[in-house]
Amino acid sequence: MVEIELCCPRCLTRFAAPPLAPPDEVHGRMIEEGGWFGLADAPTFEDMIFATVLVRGNVLCGECGSAAHVNETSISPLATTPTPEA
């Protein structure tokens, strides 16, 4: 599984979601988890980031206003699967 992460190098605010996550899910999570990155309207999280960078040149951190970094990380299914209690 791959996730896209927005990370602010200044205040260390982070937000991650799957690239194909729908915008309603992304906006809801951003509001719940605090901090807000002003993203463009688009059909997926990946498209939201791409459109924002195309128009503004970067994605801004909602906490401090600095330009956020965009990272793509692979998450092993084994790393996200809880291990059974012994």
Protein Blocks (a to p, Z undefined) as FASTA:
>chain_A
ZZdddddfklopacdddfklcfklmmmmmmmngpaddddddfbfklmmmmmmmmnopacd
fklopacddddddddfklmpccddZZ
